[in-house]
């Protein structure tokens, strides 16, 4: 382990952001940030923002481009429910019943069943796609 010489300058580290469009790095204070609708997004800490994704851009033009990309993406309610279920199943104690899952997600049993059906259909379609050589 090395020691710094007396009087040596301490390296300053400032938070750095990454543009979601061009991957440019920029100081956190220079980033343009905002929320866009995204049915695949379930926040780990606060379900108030479920269905919204925080995006970061290096400027207004790139933020608008990212926003437009998400605007064109369909918002699928079952996808949002599936994201909530995934969050409940991967965080905290195991869920053993539909009643427990409903309690942890805030969803009702019919919504849980629709989300599972949506998820399974999506997996089935992915398996049917031909693999590019």
C-alpha positions, 0 to 999 in steps of 0.5 A: 500500500502506497502513501501519499507524500505530504502536501500531494494534491488529493485527486478530485472526483466529480460525478460523471454522467453518460448520455443515453444517446451518444454515450458521451461523458459529461459532468453531472451538473451539465446533464439534461435529465428527465422522465419518459414513459416506459412500461418496462421500468419498475423502480427498485426504491419507489413504485411511484415512478413505475412506468417512467424511466429517468434518461440522461442526455448531453444536451437538449437535442439528444434529450429530445431524440431519446424522448422521441424514441420512447414516445414511439415505443408502445406502452404495454400495461402487462409489461409494467405489471410483469416488471412489478412482479419481477421486482417483487420476486427478486427483492425481499423475502420469497413470495409463496402465494398469489395473495402475497404477490398481490400484496407486494405488487399492488396488483390484483390476481387477474392482473398478475395472470395477464402479466404472466401470460404476456411474459410467457408469450413474449418468451415463446416468440423470442424462442421462435425467432431464427438466429442470425449466423 
